[in-house]
């Protein structure tokens, strides 16, 4: 992974569910069928070069599958 | 006998201008490990110029979700496309997705 989350993700919100998710077909293809949600939160991340930044992160999640494809939403928050 | 004028060449390295780093507006994904739903290997993606991201080794890519995220620059191969193609791609691009 190109970054590491330090600590907990805070201010977690669901931003899309099921068919609202544009990548739903791909999620089901590569992972599993399930009730997928797209979520966002705020996290402290350690980047590839070792820098620590505060960023909004997005990911996909389904019950029994867990978090998948955590990504950094730019711009950084700090 | 004709005299040959020699241009004086500075041998100083400071006179050599460093090559400009190219900013690509499009890039092909060559590695989608860990992101099979968000990126497709071999596919062309739009790059949003972002100096802050680039400073840390990332590219700001509009991925399969329609949103832009930071991905490691090594996952992509920057390409230059013909201007006419860029215009067509820009005009045919769907409206940015909120999700």
Backbone of each chain as nested JSON, in Angstrom:
{
  "chains": [
    {"id": "A", "residues": [
      {"number": 1, "name": "UNK", "atoms": {"N": [0.855, -1.179, 0.0], "CA": [0.0, 0.0, 0.0], "C": [0.891, 1.228, 0.0]}},
      {"number": 2, "name": "UNK", "atoms": {"N": [0.402, 2.272, -0.626], "CA": [1.254, 3.45, -0.733], "C": [1.215, 4.396, 0.442]}},
      {"number": 3, "name": "UNK", "atoms": {"N": [0.479, 4.047, 1.468], "CA": [0.504, 4.869, 2.661], "C": [0.043, 3.996, 3.829]}},
      {"number": 4, "name": "UNK", "atoms": {"N": [0.278, 4.489, 5.009], "CA": [-0.136, 3.728, 6.183], "C": [-0.965, 4.64, 7.072]}},
      {"number": 5, "name": "UNK", "atoms": {"N": [-2.073, 4.113, 7.561], "CA": [-2.909, 4.906, 8.463], "C": [-2.358, 4.766, 9.873]}},
      {"number": 6, "name": "UNK", "atoms": {"N": [-2.181, 5.908, 10.504], "CA": [-1.673, 5.918, 11.886], "C": [-2.847, 6.206, 12.805]}},
      {"number": 7, "name": "UNK", "atoms": {"N": [-3.084, 5.295, 13.707], "CA": [-4.182, 5.506, 14.644], "C": [-5.516, 5.135, 14.022]}},
      {"number": 8, "name": "UNK", "atoms": {"N": [-6.557, 5.757, 14.553], "CA": [-7.917, 5.45, 14.114], "C": [-8.407, 6.439, 13.065]}},
      {"number": 9, "name": "UNK", "atoms": {"N": [-9.357, 5.97, 12.264], "CA": [-10.033, 6.865, 11.33], "C": [-11.202, 7.496, 12.081]}},
      {"number": 10, "name": "UNK", "atoms": {"N": [-11.305, 8.807, 11.993], "CA": [-12.377, 9.515, 12.704], "C": [-13.366, 10.119, 11.718]}},
      {"number": 11, "name": "UNK", "atoms": {"N": [-14.453, 10.609, 12.265], "CA": [-15.511, 11.278, 11.484], "C": [-15.96, 10.418, 10.308]}},
      {"number": 12, "name": "UNK", "atoms": {"N": [-16.229, 9.172, 10.612], "CA": [-16.613, 8.228, 9.558], "C": [-18.046, 8.478, 9.113]}},
      {"number": 13, "name": "UNK", "atoms": {"N": [-18.229, 8.513, 7.801], "CA": [-19.556, 8.696, 7.221], "C": [-19.716, 7.782, 6.018]}},
      {"number": 14, "name": "UNK", "atoms": {"N": [-20.95, 7.377, 5.784], "CA": [-21.258, 6.636, 4.57], "C": [-21.612, 7.65, 3.499]}},
      {"number": 15, "name": "UNK", "atoms": {"N": [-20.963, 7.559, 2.346], "CA": [-21.233, 8.533, 1.298], "C": [-21.989, 7.925, 0.124]}},
      {"number": 16, "name": "UNK", "atoms": {"N": [-22.05, 6.605, 0.064], "CA": [-22.835, 5.958, -0.986], "C": [-23.115, 4.526, -0.577]}},
      {"number": 17, "name": "UNK", "atoms": {"N": [-24.244, 4.014, -1.054], "CA": [-24.614, 2.631, -0.75], "C": [-25.093, 1.945, -2.014]}},
      {"number": 18, "name": "UNK", "atoms": {"N": [-24.794, 0.663, -2.144], "CA": [-25.335, -0.154, -3.225], "C": [-25.164, 0.469, -4.601]}},
      {"number": 19, "name": "UNK", "atoms": {"N": [-26.272, 0.62, -5.299], "CA": [-26.241, 1.094, -6.681], "C": [-25.782, 2.539, -6.825]}},
      {"number": 20, "name": "UNK", "atoms": {"N": [-25.688, 3.255, -5.726], "CA": [-25.16, 4.617, -5.788], "C": [-23.654, 4.597, -6.054]}},
      {"number": 21, "name": "UNK", "atoms": {"N": [-23.019, 3.439, -5.82], "CA": [-21.579, 3.33, -5.99], "C": [-21.27, 3.03, -7.455]}},
      {"number": 22, "name": "UNK", "atoms": {"N": [-20.481, 3.903, -8.041], "CA": [-20.171, 3.763, -9.455], "C": [-19.399, 2.472, -9.75]}},
      {"number": 23, "name": "UNK", "atoms": {"N": [-18.552, 2.063, -8.828], "CA": [-17.701, 0.885, -9.042], "C": [-18.332, -0.401, -8.515]}},
      {"number": 24, "name": "UNK", "atoms": {"N": [-19.65, -0.411, -8.305], "CA": [-20.297, -1.558, -7.679], "C": [-20.053, -2.86, -8.452]}},
      {"number": 25, "name": "UNK", "atoms": {"N": [-20.173, -2.802, -9.765], "CA": [-19.984, -4.01, -10.579], "C": [-18.56, -4.537, -10.389]}},
      {"number": 26, "name": "UNK", "atoms": {"N": [-17.605, -3.631, -10.357], "CA": [-16.206, -4.032, -10.194], "C": [-15.961, -4.572, -8.774]}},
      {"number": 27, "name": "UNK", "atoms": {"N": [-16.574, -3.983, -7.796], "CA": [-16.43, -4.49, -6.426], "C": [-16.947, -5.921, -6.332]}},
      {"number": 28, "name": "UNK", "atoms": {"N": [-18.087, -6.171, -6.935], "CA": [-18.668, -7.517, -6.876], "C": [-17.831, -8.492, -7.685]}},
      {"number": 29, "name": "UNK", "atoms": {"N": [-17.258, -8.016, -8.766], "CA": [-16.436, -8.871, -9.636], "C": [-15.149, -9.286, -8.932]}},
      {"number": 30, "name": "UNK", "atoms": {"N": [-14.489, -8.33, -8.295], "CA": [-13.161, -8.607, -7.746], "C": [-13.176, -9.046, -6.288]}},
      {"number": 31, "name": "UNK", "atoms": {"N": [-14.253, -8.772, -5.588], "CA": [-14.296, -9.163, -4.188], "C": [-15.425, -10.16, -3.951]}},
      {"number": 32, "name": "UNK", "atoms": {"N": [-16.596, -9.701, -3.793], "CA": [-17.73, -10.591, -3.544], "C": [-19.009, -9.78, -3.657]}},
      {"number": 33, "name": "UNK", "atoms": {"N": [-20.106, -10.483, -3.847], "CA": [-21.391, -9.781, -3.78], "C": [-21.636, -9.478, -2.313]}},
      {"number": 34, "name": "UNK", "atoms": {"N": [-22.286, -8.398, -2.072], "CA": [-22.524, -7.998, -0.696], "C": [-23.141, -6.627, -0.695]}},
      {"number": 35, "name": "UNK", "atoms": {"N": [-23.493, -6.198, 0.497], "CA": [-24.085, -4.858, 0.607], "C": [-22.945, -3.847, 0.762]}},
      {"number": 36, "name": "UNK", "atoms": {"N": [-22.459, -3.382, -0.365], "CA": [-21.316, -2.495, -0.359], "C": [-21.709, -1.076, 0.016]}},
      {"number": 37, "name": "UNK", "atoms": {"N": [-20.795, -0.443, 0.746], "CA": [-20.936, 0.967, 1.083], "C": [-19.631, 1.659, 0.745]}},
      {"number": 38, "name": "UNK", "atoms": {"N": [-19.745, 2.901, 0.36], "CA": [-18.546, 3.723, 0.197], "C": [-18.521, 4.674, 1.385]}},
      {"number": 39, "name": "UNK", "atoms": {"N": [-17.389, 4.677, 2.063], "CA": [-17.295, 5.475, 3.289], "C": [-16.135, 6.45, 3.214]}},
      {"number": 40, "name": "UNK", "atoms": {"N": [-16.192, 7.443, 4.084], "CA": [-15.081, 8.381, 4.183], "C": [-14.805, 8.68, 5.65]}},
      {"number": 41, "name": "UNK", "atoms": {"N": [-13.596, 9.158, 5.89], "CA": [-13.229, 9.535, 7.246], "C": [-11.959, 10.368, 7.205]}},
      {"number": 42, "name": "UNK", "atoms": {"N": [-11.537, 10.783, 8.376], "CA": [-10.321, 11.59, 8.501], "C": [-9.263, 10.739, 9.205]}},
      {"number": 43, "name": "UNK", "atoms": {"N": [-8.057, 10.77, 8.674], "CA": [-6.994, 9.96, 9.268], "C": [-5.642, 10.655, 9.158]}},
      {"number": 44, "name": "UNK", "atoms": {"N": [-4.765, 10.26, 10.049], "CA": [-3.365, 10.667, 9.936], "C": [-2.687, 9.544, 9.166]}},
      {"number": 45, "name": "UNK", "atoms": {"N": [-1.969, 9.921, 8.12], "CA": [-1.357, 8.91, 7.256], "C": [0.139, 9.141, 7.125]}},
      {"number": 46, "name": "UNK", "atoms": {"N": [0.868, 8.036, 7.004], "CA": [2.299, 8.128, 6.71], "C": [2.459, 7.815, 5.235]}},
      {"number": 47, "name": "UNK", "atoms": {"N": [2.964, 8.769, 4.484], "CA": [3.095, 8.613, 3.045], "C": [4.334, 7.79, 2.698]}},
      {"number": 48, "name": "UNK", "atoms": {"N": [4.48, 7.507, 1.41], "CA": [5.589, 6.673, 0.923], "C": [6.951, 7.23, 1.296]}},
      {"number": 49, "name": "UNK", "atoms": {"N": [7.047, 8.568, 1.344], "CA": [8.338, 9.173, 1.64], "C": [8.541, 9.398, 3.133]}},
      {"number": 50, "name": "UNK", "atoms": {"N": [7.634, 8.864, 3.928], "CA": [7.77, 8.957, 5.379], "C": [7.078, 10.155, 5.99]}},
      {"number": 51, "name": "UNK", "atoms": {"N": [6.609, 11.064, 5.147], "CA": [5.921, 12.262, 5.653], "C": [4.597, 11.875, 6.289]}},
      {"number": 52, "name": "UNK", "atoms": {"N": [4.261, 12.564, 7.348], "CA": [2.983, 12.323, 8.017], "C": [2.057, 13.49, 7.716]}},
      {"number": 53, "name": "UNK", "atoms": {"N": [0.899, 13.178, 7.185], "CA": [-0.083, 14.209, 6.827], "C": [-1.45, 13.808, 7.34]}},
      {"number": 54, "name": "UNK", "atoms": {"N": [-2.308, 14.8, 7.39], "CA": [-3.702, 14.558, 7.764], "C": [-4.511, 14.574, 6.471]}},
      {"number": 55, "name": "UNK", "atoms": {"N": [-5.35, 13.573, 6.278], "CA": [-6.05, 13.476, 4.998], "C": [-7.431, 12.865, 5.161]}},
      {"number": 56, "name": "UNK", "atoms": {"N": [-8.271, 13.177, 4.21], "CA": [-9.557, 12.488, 4.119], "C": [-9.291, 11.193, 3.351]}},
      {"number": 57, "name": "UNK", "atoms": {"N": [-9.809, 10.104, 3.855], "CA": [-9.645, 8.823, 3.177], "C": [-11.005, 8.252, 2.81]}},
      {"number": 58, "name": "UNK", "atoms": {"N": [-11.074, 7.586, 1.713], "CA": [-12.29, 6.916, 1.255], "C": [-12.005, 5.435, 1.127]}},
      {"number": 59, "name": "UNK", "atoms": {"N": [-13.028, 4.632, 1.283], "CA": [-12.862, 3.182, 1.105], "C": [-14.219, 2.533, 0.864]}},
      {"number": 60, "name": "UNK", "atoms": {"N": [-14.141, 1.281, 0.431], "CA": [-15.345, 0.485, 0.244], "C": [-15.403, -0.546, 1.358]}},
      {"number": 61, "name": "UNK", "atoms": {"N": [-16.637, -0.844, 1.768], "CA": [-16.791, -1.769, 2.899], "C": [-18.069, -2.574, 2.732]}},
      {"number": 62, "name": "UNK", "atoms": {"N": [-17.997, -3.823, 3.084], "CA": [-19.197, -4.66, 3.094], "C": [-19.113, -5.588, 4.294]}},
      {"number": 63, "name": "UNK", "atoms": {"N": [-20.265, -5.928, 4.842], "CA": [-20.312, -6.791, 6.028], "C": [-19.704, -8.139, 5.697]}},
      {"number": 64, "name": "UNK", "atoms": {"N": [-18.784, -8.578, 6.517], "CA": [-18.135, -9.864, 6.285], "C": [-16.952, -9.796, 5.326]}},
      {"number": 65, "name": "UNK", "atoms": {"N": [-16.771, -8.663, 4.697], "CA": [-15.653, -8.489, 3.754], "C": [-14.646, -7.499, 4.317]}},
      {"number": 66, "name": "UNK", "atoms": {"N": [-15.149, -6.478, 4.982], "CA": [-14.251, -5.509, 5.593], "C": [-13.946, -4.341, 4.674]}},
      {"number": 67, "name": "UNK", "atoms": {"N": [-12.931, -3.594, 5.037], "CA": [-12.535, -2.411, 4.281], "C": [-11.682, -2.827, 3.086]}},
      {"number": 68, "name": "UNK", "atoms": {"N": [-11.98, -2.216, 1.983], "CA": [-11.195, -2.469, 0.782], "C": [-10.85, -1.153, 0.094]}},
      {"number": 69, "name": "UNK", "atoms": {"N": [-9.681, -1.132, -0.511], "CA": [-9.231, -0.024, -1.375], "C": [-9.319, 1.332, -0.688]}},
      {"number": 70, "name": "UNK", "atoms": {"N": [-8.62, 1.447, 0.415], "CA": [-8.56, 2.729, 1.105], "C": [-7.702, 3.679, 0.28]}},
      {"number": 71, "name": "UNK", "atoms": {"N": [-8.251, 4.852, 0.019], "CA": [-7.577, 5.811, -0.861], "C": [-7.542, 7.184, -0.211]}},
      {"number": 72, "name": "UNK", "atoms": {"N": [-6.522, 7.946, -0.562], "CA": [-6.399, 9.311, -0.04], "C": [-7.102, 10.267, -0.992]}},
      {"number": 73, "name": "UNK", "atoms": {"N": [-7.999, 11.042, -0.432], "CA": [-8.687, 12.08, -1.195], "C": [-7.891, 13.372, -1.059]}},
      {"number": 74, "name": "UNK", "atoms": {"N": [-7.485, 13.924, -2.176], "CA": [-6.71, 15.166, -2.138], "C": [-7.655, 16.369, -2.217]}},
      {"number": 75, "name": "UNK", "atoms": {"N": [-7.246, 17.539, -1.743], "CA": [-5.935, 17.859, -1.166], "C": [-5.826, 17.424, 0.289]}},
      {"number": 76, "name": "UNK", "atoms": {"N": [-4.605, 17.39, 0.788], "CA": [-4.38, 17.075, 2.187], "C": [-5.071, 18.124, 3.052]}},
      {"number": 77, "name": "UNK", "atoms": {"N": [-5.402, 17.715, 4.263], "CA": [-6.171, 18.603, 5.141], "C": [-5.285, 19.54, 5.961]}},
      {"number": 78, "name": "UNK", "atoms": {"N": [-3.99, 19.242, 6.007], "CA": [-3.113, 20.091, 6.826], "C": [-2.203, 20.953, 5.962]}}
    ]},
    {"id": "B", "residues": [
      {"number": 1, "name": "UNK", "atoms": {"N": [44.063, 32.125, -45.522], "CA": [43.466, 31.076, -44.71], "C": [42.388, 31.724, -43.854]}},
      {"number": 2, "name": "UNK", "atoms": {"N": [41.208, 31.169, -43.925], "CA": [40.106, 31.741, -43.167], "C": [40.298, 31.433, -41.698]}},
      {"number": 3, "name": "UNK", "atoms": {"N": [40.003, 32.424, -40.92], "CA": [40.111, 32.183, -39.478], "C": [38.801, 31.551, -39.004]}},
      {"number": 4, "name": "UNK", "atoms": {"N": [38.967, 30.666, -38.118], "CA": [37.795, 29.981, -37.566], "C": [37.472, 30.597, -36.229]}},
      {"number": 5, "name": "UNK", "atoms": {"N": [36.28, 31.118, -36.195], "CA": [35.875, 31.681, -34.913], "C": [35.312, 30.566, -34.058]}},
      {"number": 6, "name": "UNK", "atoms": {"N": [35.81, 30.521, -32.873], "CA": [35.281, 29.505, -31.964], "C": [34.349, 30.194, -30.997]}},
      {"number": 7, "name": "UNK", "atoms": {"N": [33.209, 29.596, -30.863], "CA": [32.293, 30.12, -29.856], "C": [32.815, 29.677, -28.5]}},
      {"number": 8, "name": "UNK", "atoms": {"N": [32.835, 30.642, -27.611], "CA": [33.309, 30.245, -26.283], "C": [32.191, 29.491, -25.574]}},
      {"number": 9, "name": "UNK", "atoms": {"N": [32.508, 28.344, -25.133], "CA": [31.526, 27.526, -24.432], "C": [31.891, 27.486, -22.969]}},
      {"number": 10, "name": "UNK", "atoms": {"N": [30.937, 27.748, -22.206], "CA": [31.172, 27.648, -20.778], "C": [31.157, 26.186, -20.402]}},
      {"number": 11, "name": "UNK", "atoms": {"N": [32.132, 25.773, -19.692], "CA": [32.165, 24.379, -19.264], "C": [31.55, 24.215, -17.893]}},
      {"number": 12, "name": "UNK", "atoms": {"N": [31.019, 25.313, -17.378], "CA": [30.446, 25.239, -16.05], "C": [29.112, 24.497, -16.096]}},
      {"number": 13, "name": "UNK", "atoms": {"N": [28.915, 23.652, -15.128], "CA": [27.661, 22.898, -15.044], "C": [26.486, 23.826, -14.787]}},
      {"number": 14, "name": "UNK", "atoms": {"N": [26.781, 24.996, -14.207], "CA": [25.692, 25.909, -13.888], "C": [25.067, 26.479, -15.145]}},
      {"number": 15, "name": "UNK", "atoms": {"N": [25.768, 26.369, -16.269], "CA": [25.213, 26.895, -17.505], "C": [24.268, 25.897, -18.156]}},
      {"number": 16, "name": "UNK", "atoms": {"N": [24.268, 24.673, -17.647], "CA": [23.388, 23.655, -18.203], "C": [22.043, 23.737, -17.487]}},
      {"number": 17, "name": "UNK", "atoms": {"N": [20.993, 23.984, -18.253], "CA": [19.678, 24.085, -17.627], "C": [19.142, 22.685, -17.36]}},
      {"number": 18, "name": "UNK", "atoms": {"N": [18.63, 22.465, -16.174], "CA": [18.054, 21.147, -15.877], "C": [16.828, 20.904, -16.751]}},
      {"number": 19, "name": "UNK", "atoms": {"N": [16.669, 19.655, -17.145], "CA": [15.514, 19.308, -17.973], "C": [14.248, 19.537, -17.174]}},
      {"number": 20, "name": "UNK", "atoms": {"N": [13.231, 20.099, -17.836], "CA": [11.952, 20.336, -17.145], "C": [11.24, 19.003, -16.962]}},
      {"number": 21, "name": "UNK", "atoms": {"N": [10.68, 18.862, -15.767], "CA": [9.907, 17.657, -15.526], "C": [8.58, 17.827, -16.251]}},
      {"number": 22, "name": "UNK", "atoms": {"N": [8.245, 16.84, -17.083], "CA": [7.017, 16.948, -17.838], "C": [5.829, 16.662, -16.945]}},
      {"number": 23, "name": "UNK", "atoms": {"N": [4.775, 17.432, -17.156], "CA": [3.531, 17.181, -16.451], "C": [2.594, 16.526, -17.435]}},
      {"number": 24, "name": "UNK", "atoms": {"N": [2.25, 15.285, -17.172], "CA": [1.346, 14.573, -18.055], "C": [-0.089, 14.763, -17.592]}},
      {"number": 25, "name": "UNK", "atoms": {"N": [-1.004, 14.972, -18.534], "CA": [-2.416, 15.103, -18.186], "C": [-3.13, 13.76, -18.288]}},
      {"number": 26, "name": "UNK", "atoms": {"N": [-2.43, 12.761, -18.847], "CA": [-2.99, 11.421, -18.949], "C": [-1.9, 10.409, -18.584]}},
      {"number": 27, "name": "UNK", "atoms": {"N": [-2.328, 9.285, -18.054], "CA": [-1.371, 8.247, -17.679], "C": [-2.046, 6.892, -17.806]}},
      {"number": 28, "name": "UNK", "atoms": {"N": [-1.236, 5.898, -18.142], "CA": [-1.736, 4.531, -18.255], "C": [-1.369, 3.778, -16.989]}},
      {"number": 29, "name": "UNK", "atoms": {"N": [-2.338, 3.079, -16.433], "CA": [-2.091, 2.286, -15.227], "C": [-1.304, 1.038, -15.605]}},
      {"number": 30, "name": "UNK", "atoms": {"N": [-0.199, 0.813, -14.925], "CA": [0.596, -0.393, -15.169], "C": [0.597, -1.326, -13.958]}},
      {"number": 31, "name": "UNK", "atoms": {"N": [0.024, -0.862, -12.867], "CA": [-0.024, -1.668, -11.655], "C": [-1.261, -1.281, -10.852]}},
      {"number": 32, "name": "UNK", "atoms": {"N": [-2.206, -2.213, -10.738], "CA": [-3.414, -1.919, -9.959], "C": [-3.51, -2.805, -8.714]}},
      {"number": 33, "name": "UNK", "atoms": {"N": [-2.383, -3.352, -8.283], "CA": [-2.377, -4.221, -7.099], "C": [-3.004, -3.517, -5.901]}},
      {"number": 34, "name": "UNK", "atoms": {"N": [-3.974, -4.178, -5.307], "CA": [-4.647, -3.617, -4.136], "C": [-5.825, -2.724, -4.482]}},
      {"number": 35, "name": "UNK", "atoms": {"N": [-5.947, -2.388, -5.753], "CA": [-7.048, -1.509, -6.187], "C": [-7.721, -2.01, -7.467]}},
      {"number": 36, "name": "UNK", "atoms": {"N": [-8.133, -3.283, -7.51], "CA": [-8.703, -3.805, -8.755], "C": [-10.034, -3.184, -9.141]}},
      {"number": 37, "name": "UNK", "atoms": {"N": [-10.77, -2.686, -8.16], "CA": [-12.058, -2.053, -8.468], "C": [-11.873, -0.6, -8.876]}},
      {"number": 38, "name": "UNK", "atoms": {"N": [-10.796, 0.013, -8.424], "CA": [-10.587, 1.446, -8.66], "C": [-9.715, 1.74, -9.871]}},
      {"number": 39, "name": "UNK", "atoms": {"N": [-8.874, 0.783, -10.235], "CA": [-7.971, 0.98, -11.358], "C": [-7.963, -0.262, -12.234]}},
      {"number": 40, "name": "UNK", "atoms": {"N": [-7.77, -0.055, -13.522], "CA": [-7.678, -1.165, -14.461], "C": [-6.342, -1.067, -15.185]}},
      {"number": 41, "name": "UNK", "atoms": {"N": [-5.592, -2.141, -15.13], "CA": [-4.271, -2.167, -15.748], "C": [-4.398, -1.996, -17.26]}},
      {"number": 42, "name": "UNK", "atoms": {"N": [-3.592, -1.1, -17.801], "CA": [-3.62, -0.85, -19.238], "C": [-4.579, 0.24, -19.663]}},
      {"number": 43, "name": "UNK", "atoms": {"N": [-5.343, 0.768, -18.709], "CA": [-6.338, 1.787, -19.044], "C": [-5.753, 3.185, -18.895]}},
      {"number": 44, "name": "UNK", "atoms": {"N": [-6.265, 4.096, -19.723], "CA": [-5.834, 5.487, -19.704], "C": [-6.656, 6.261, -18.681]}},
      {"number": 45, "name": "UNK", "atoms": {"N": [-5.973, 7.008, -17.824], "CA": [-6.661, 7.792, -16.803], "C": [-6.254, 9.258, -16.883]}},
      {"number": 46, "name": "UNK", "atoms": {"N": [-7.183, 10.131, -16.477], "CA": [-6.886, 11.559, -16.403], "C": [-6.058, 11.849, -15.162]}},
      {"number": 47, "name": "UNK", "atoms": {"N": [-5.112, 12.747, -15.339], "CA": [-4.26, 13.171, -14.232], "C": [-4.575, 14.631, -13.927]}},
      {"number": 48, "name": "UNK", "atoms": {"N": [-4.859, 14.921, -12.674], "CA": [-5.059, 16.304, -12.259], "C": [-3.74, 16.799, -11.68]}},
      {"number": 49, "name": "UNK", "atoms": {"N": [-3.166, 17.841, -12.292], "CA": [-1.875, 18.332, -11.762], "C": [-2.006, 18.732, -10.295]}},
      {"number": 50, "name": "UNK", "atoms": {"N": [-1.087, 18.228, -9.496], "CA": [-1.119, 18.521, -8.054], "C": [0.308, 18.474, -7.526]}},
      {"number": 51, "name": "UNK", "atoms": {"N": [0.857, 19.662, -7.261], "CA": [2.258, 19.741, -6.829], "C": [2.473, 19.122, -5.465]}},
      {"number": 52, "name": "UNK", "atoms": {"N": [1.481, 19.297, -4.604], "CA": [1.602, 18.744, -3.258], "C": [1.688, 17.229, -3.312]}},
      {"number": 53, "name": "UNK", "atoms": {"N": [0.865, 16.633, -4.15], "CA": [0.898, 15.174, -4.298], "C": [2.21, 14.73, -4.935]}},
      {"number": 54, "name": "UNK", "atoms": {"N": [2.603, 15.42, -5.988], "CA": [3.83, 15.057, -6.709], "C": [5.06, 15.14, -5.812]}},
      {"number": 55, "name": "UNK", "atoms": {"N": [5.046, 16.089, -4.9], "CA": [6.183, 16.27, -3.994], "C": [6.413, 15.038, -3.129]}},
      {"number": 56, "name": "UNK", "atoms": {"N": [5.375, 14.274, -2.917], "CA": [5.481, 13.063, -2.09], "C": [5.5, 11.789, -2.924]}},
      {"number": 57, "name": "UNK", "atoms": {"N": [5.523, 11.917, -4.258], "CA": [5.607, 10.742, -5.116], "C": [4.271, 10.182, -5.557]}},
      {"number": 58, "name": "UNK", "atoms": {"N": [3.223, 11.026, -5.504], "CA": [1.882, 10.581, -5.889], "C": [1.386, 11.326, -7.118]}},
      {"number": 59, "name": "UNK", "atoms": {"N": [0.44, 10.701, -7.789], "CA": [-0.304, 11.347, -8.854], "C": [-1.754, 11.456, -8.416]}},
      {"number": 60, "name": "UNK", "atoms": {"N": [-2.387, 12.535, -8.856], "CA": [-3.813, 12.711, -8.556], "C": [-4.58, 12.199, -9.769]}},
      {"number": 61, "name": "UNK", "atoms": {"N": [-5.206, 11.052, -9.607], "CA": [-5.811, 10.322, -10.712], "C": [-7.331, 10.255, -10.565]}},
      {"number": 62, "name": "UNK", "atoms": {"N": [-8.045, 10.493, -11.668], "CA": [-9.492, 10.269, -11.665], "C": [-9.678, 8.792, -11.974]}},
      {"number": 63, "name": "UNK", "atoms": {"N": [-10.093, 8.027, -10.962], "CA": [-10.145, 6.567, -11.122], "C": [-11.519, 6.079, -11.578]}},
      {"number": 64, "name": "UNK", "atoms": {"N": [-11.763, 4.791, -11.461], "CA": [-13.014, 4.198, -11.952], "C": [-14.238, 4.732, -11.224]}},
      {"number": 65, "name": "UNK", "atoms": {"N": [-14.059, 5.279, -10.046], "CA": [-15.204, 5.818, -9.305], "C": [-15.649, 7.168, -9.853]}},
      {"number": 66, "name": "UNK", "atoms": {"N": [-14.766, 7.77, -10.688], "CA": [-15.081, 9.1, -11.192], "C": [-14.546, 10.204, -10.312]}},
      {"number": 67, "name": "UNK", "atoms": {"N": [-14.033, 9.844, -9.164], "CA": [-13.424, 10.818, -8.262], "C": [-11.905, 10.722, -8.367]}},
      {"number": 68, "name": "UNK", "atoms": {"N": [-11.232, 11.777, -7.886], "CA": [-9.777, 11.789, -7.966], "C": [-9.155, 11.452, -6.611]}},
      {"number": 69, "name": "UNK", "atoms": {"N": [-8.116, 10.653, -6.678], "CA": [-7.419, 10.207, -5.469], "C": [-5.916, 10.192, -5.71]}},
      {"number": 70, "name": "UNK", "atoms": {"N": [-5.164, 10.123, -4.622], "CA": [-3.714, 10.041, -4.701], "C": [-3.289, 8.586, -4.866]}},
      {"number": 71, "name": "UNK", "atoms": {"N": [-2.556, 8.325, -5.924], "CA": [-1.989, 7.0, -6.154], "C": [-0.493, 7.141, -6.368]}},
      {"number": 72, "name": "UNK", "atoms": {"N": [0.245, 6.116, -6.001], "CA": [1.69, 6.138, -6.204], "C": [1.994, 6.337, -7.688]}},
      {"number": 73, "name": "UNK", "atoms": {"N": [2.88, 7.258, -7.964], "CA": [3.221, 7.583, -9.354], "C": [3.769, 6.364, -10.106]}},
      {"number": 74, "name": "UNK", "atoms": {"N": [4.4, 5.439, -9.359], "CA": [4.987, 4.247, -10.008], "C": [3.932, 3.339, -10.612]}},
      {"number": 75, "name": "UNK", "atoms": {"N": [2.684, 3.548, -10.247], "CA": [1.615, 2.705, -10.797], "C": [1.252, 3.122, -12.213]}},
      {"number": 76, "name": "UNK", "atoms": {"N": [1.789, 4.248, -12.659], "CA": [1.355, 4.809, -13.925], "C": [2.523, 5.14, -14.838]}},
      {"number": 77, "name": "UNK", "atoms": {"N": [2.175, 5.186, -16.126], "CA": [3.128, 5.593, -17.143], "C": [2.505, 6.799, -17.84]}},
      {"number": 78, "name": "UNK", "atoms": {"N": [3.128, 7.964, -17.65], "CA": [2.585, 9.187, -18.222], "C": [2.657, 9.168, -19.733]}},
      {"number": 79, "name": "UNK", "atoms": {"N": [1.597, 9.625, -20.379], "CA": [1.569, 9.668, -21.833], "C": [1.084, 11.022, -22.317]}},
      {"number": 80, "name": "UNK", "atoms": {"N": [1.554, 11.366, -23.493], "CA": [1.085, 12.574, -24.173], "C": [0.196, 12.106, -25.311]}},
      {"number": 81, "name": "UNK", "atoms": {"N": [-0.992, 12.676, -25.387], "CA": [-1.904, 12.264, -26.45], "C": [-2.113, 13.416, -27.414]}},
      {"number": 82, "name": "UNK", "atoms": {"N": [-2.502, 13.13, -28.66], "CA": [-2.751, 14.208, -29.619], "C": [-3.806, 15.173, -29.092]}},
      {"number": 83, "name": "UNK", "atoms": {"N": [-3.648, 16.433, -29.421], "CA": [-4.545, 17.469, -28.922], "C": [-5.996, 17.174, -29.292]}},
      {"number": 84, "name": "UNK", "atoms": {"N": [-6.209, 16.705, -30.523], "CA": [-7.572, 16.404, -30.959], "C": [-8.199, 15.309, -30.09]}},
      {"number": 85, "name": "UNK", "atoms": {"N": [-7.397, 14.327, -29.736], "CA": [-7.892, 13.254, -28.877], "C": [-8.211, 13.787, -27.486]}},
      {"number": 86, "name": "UNK", "atoms": {"N": [-7.367, 14.662, -26.974], "CA": [-7.609, 15.248, -25.655], "C": [-8.923, 16.022, -25.641]}},
      {"number": 87, "name": "UNK", "atoms": {"N": [-9.2, 16.727, -26.729], "CA": [-10.45, 17.501, -26.821], "C": [-11.643, 16.549, -26.808]}},
      {"number": 88, "name": "UNK", "atoms": {"N": [-11.547, 15.47, -27.586], "CA": [-12.644, 14.5, -27.642], "C": [-12.866, 13.872, -26.273]}},
      {"number": 89, "name": "UNK", "atoms": {"N": [-11.785, 13.501, -25.591], "CA": [-11.915, 12.862, -24.279], "C": [-12.509, 13.833, -23.267]}},
      {"number": 90, "name": "UNK", "atoms": {"N": [-12.102, 15.086, -23.344], "CA": [-12.611, 16.091, -22.408], "C": [-14.101, 16.317, -22.633]}},
      {"number": 91, "name": "UNK", "atoms": {"N": [-14.511, 16.374, -23.903], "CA": [-15.913, 16.631, -24.212], "C": [-16.809, 15.443, -23.909]}},
      {"number": 92, "name": "UNK", "atoms": {"N": [-16.247, 14.242, -24.0], "CA": [-17.058, 13.046, -23.79], "C": [-17.048, 12.579, -22.366]}},
      {"number": 93, "name": "UNK", "atoms": {"N": [-16.277, 13.287, -21.511], "CA": [-16.164, 12.867, -20.119], "C": [-17.487, 13.125, -19.402]}},
      {"number": 94, "name": "UNK", "atoms": {"N": [-17.974, 12.138, -18.648], "CA": [-19.193, 12.368, -17.881], "C": [-18.961, 13.362, -16.77]}},
      {"number": 95, "name": "UNK", "atoms": {"N": [-20.031, 13.928, -16.256], "CA": [-19.917, 14.906, -15.177], "C": [-19.272, 14.244, -13.978]}},
      {"number": 96, "name": "UNK", "atoms": {"N": [-18.447, 14.992, -13.236], "CA": [-17.775, 14.411, -12.079], "C": [-18.761, 13.768, -11.132]}},
      {"number": 97, "name": "UNK", "atoms": {"N": [-18.402, 12.569, -10.696], "CA": [-19.284, 11.836, -9.796], "C": [-19.021, 12.25, -8.374]}},
      {"number": 98, "name": "UNK", "atoms": {"N": [-20.081, 12.349, -7.588], "CA": [-19.919, 12.697, -6.193], "C": [-19.401, 11.494, -5.431]}},
      {"number": 99, "name": "UNK", "atoms": {"N": [-19.711, 10.296, -5.961], "CA": [-19.322, 9.073, -5.263], "C": [-18.235, 8.331, -6.048]}}
    ]}
  ]
}
